[in-house]
Amino acid sequence: MTRLIEIVDERHRVAIAPEVGAAIARADAMTRDGPVPMLRGWHGGEPAPFAMGSNLLVPFSNRISGGGFSFEGRFHPLAPNLDGEPYPIHGDGFQAAWTVMDAGPSAATLSHDGTMGDFVYRANVRYALSDAGLQTTLDIENRGAPLPFGGGFHPWFVRSPDTRLAFRAKRVWTETEDHLPVDHVAISELPHWDFSNGALLPRGWINNAFTGWDGRARIIQPDAGISIGIEAGEGLDVAVVFSPAPDCGFFCFEPVSHGVDAHNQPGLPGLVTLATGQTLRLSMRLGWTPLER
C-alpha cells in the first residue's frame, strides 16, 4: 500500500508519496464549494510515477540522446530508464523512494541520495503551504565529479474542453518523431502556439519546449471555478507543454532549467556545471484564485 503524507492549511490540501519519487499525489484547492483539484490527482490504483499529480526531475530534465554525453573530454554513458523509451528521461529521482526528513501540519522535507550513470548527488525537496500557495524548493548537491546538472518540475493538470493556458515565451523547439529537438523557432512564426493572451490547448499532439519563458503562467479552469498560477524561481526559463489529445483529460506544463537534450547541444544551454559539493536550487509555486461567476 502506498504511504501518503498530508500537509494542509485553510486553502490547500496536499498529499505527497515518499516512495513514488516524493511526488505530489494530490493537491486540492479548498474553495467555498469544497475541494477542487489544482492538479490531476492520483486516487488509488497502480502508484506509477506518471499517475501522480507532479513529479520531481533530477538530476536533469527530459531526454538525453546518443547513449550519453561528452563533458570536458570524457564521455559519460547513460542507459534508458523507462520501458518503451529509447533514451534516458527525466533523471532518476522520480523513480526512487525518498526519505521523509520532517513533516509538519503545513510543510514537509524529503531527501534522496541518487546515482545515475556518473551523476552522484543528494536531493532535498521542501513542500510548504502559505496563503500564496504551494511552494516547492528542490536543492541538488553534486557529490561526484563536476558535471552539468539541471532539473525541474513536472505537474499534471486537469484538461477540460474549456481549459485555457496563458504564458509568454520567445521561442519554441519543434521535435522529431522520437521527441528530440529540431528547429528553434520564434513564437511569431507559429501563432497557433502563442499562449501570451491565453488560449485553448491545441487539438493535436503537443510536446514542445518553449524558451525565453518569463517564469509565470496561468491556467484557467472554468469547470472547477478556479485559476491556477505558476511562478518559477531563478534558472527555470524553459516550459515544456505536453498533451497527447483533447480527450486525454490532462496536460503538463513543466518548468525546467533546460531544453530537451541540452547535454548534447553546444554551450550546454540552461545546464549548470556543479563542482563537488556545490548545490543547485530550483523552485516553483502553485497558487489559486476563484473565478468570478
Order of alpha helices (4+ residues) and beta strands (2+ residues): beta-beta-beta-beta-beta-beta-beta-beta-beta-beta-beta-beta-beta-beta-beta-beta-beta-beta-beta-beta-beta-beta-beta-beta
